[in-house]
Amino acid sequence: MSHPIVHIELAAKDPAVSSKFYADVFGWKIEVDTNFNYYQFDVQGGPGGGFNTIGEQGTQAGDVIPYIGVDDIDAYLQKVQAAGGKTLVPKTEIPGIGWFAHFMDPGGTRMALYTSARSGQN
């Protein structure tokens, strides 16, 4: 079973400024989720993503965090840990949208897992 990159998150000092830059330069469609102060981008032909504020989930300016689509975050966090990885942000609900978790692989790469609310996991 393939587990594709389904979302990319970019940490920014000012997500509003960064999102406007990419919209102006590359034509990315930006939507602001005021409930989470989150700037989502949509690019044709690739995974979408969003800009978060540095410091959220322990991010630093310039961090790029790919999200891997999985059907069971808990099971994959166990696999990550069994293979020598470390959970950085435990399974967290995004109300009405899904769940995510961040981890670091043994080589120091920060990644994330994502499950849609449509998958039925809770």
N, C-alpha and C positions, 0 to 999 in steps of 0.2 A: 504494500500500500504506500502510495506517495503522500508525503506531507509537505505541500508547497508553502512558500512564503506568501502569506495572505495580507500582510499589513506591514508598513515600515513606519517607525516613529523617529522623529528628529527632535532632539532637545535644543531649545533656543532660549536666549536671554529674553527675547520679546517675540512670542509666537505671532502676534499680529503683524509686526514688521517683517518677519521672515516669510510668512504666508503671502503677504502683499508682494514681496520681492519675486517669489517664484511664480505668482500669478502674472505679474507684469513681464517678466523675462521669458518664461516658458509657456505661458497660457494655461497653467494648471487651474482647474476649477476648485475654488475654496469654499467650504461651508463651515460656519462657526456654530458649535454646539455650546450655547450659553449656559446650559446646566453644568457643564464640566470645564468651561473656559478652554475649549479644545478646538483647534483649527484643523479640520480634515481636508485633505487634498485628494483629488481624483485625476489620474493621468490615464490617457487612453493607451491600451496595450500593455499595461503593467499593474502591479498591485498598488492600491491606494495607500494612504497613510495619514499621518497627522503630526502636528507640532505640539509638543508639550513644553511646559516651562521647566528650565533647569531646576534641579532639586527634587522634582516629583519622582517618586520611585528610585531615588538615589542617583538620578541622571546628572551628567555634567554637560556643559556647553559643547556642542559638536558630536555628542553621542548619536549613533545611528543604531536603532534596535529593530532587527527583523523579527516579525511574529510568524511562527510556524503554526499552521492549522492542524489541530488534533481533535479527536472525538472525546477524549477523556484526560483532562489536565492532571488529575490526581495520579492516574496510572503513569503518565509520561514524566511527572516530577519524580516518581519512584525510580523510573528507568534512568533519569538524569543522575540522581544521587547514587544509584547502584554502579553507574559507569564512571563515577568520580567527579561529577558535577556538583554544583552548590545552588540551592534555591536562594535567590536574592529578594524576591517579592513573592509571597505565597499566593495561592489562588485567590483572586479578588473579583468580585462581581461588578460588572458595569450594568446597572439596572436597565432591564428591557433590551439589552444588546447581547450580553454574553459574559464570559469570564476570561481572565488573563493571569499569567504568572511570569516572572522573570527568573532566569537562571544564568549561571556562568559555567562554561565548559571547563575541563581541566587545563586547557591552554590559555584561559583568561578571556575568552570571547563572551560578551554579554548577548543573550538572545532572549526571546519570549515565546510563550505558548498562548494560543487563542482558541476558544471554543465559542461558537455562536449559540445564542439562546435557542435558536431553531433546532439545534442538535438534540435537545431534550435533556442535556446534562444539568444537574443542579448541585 
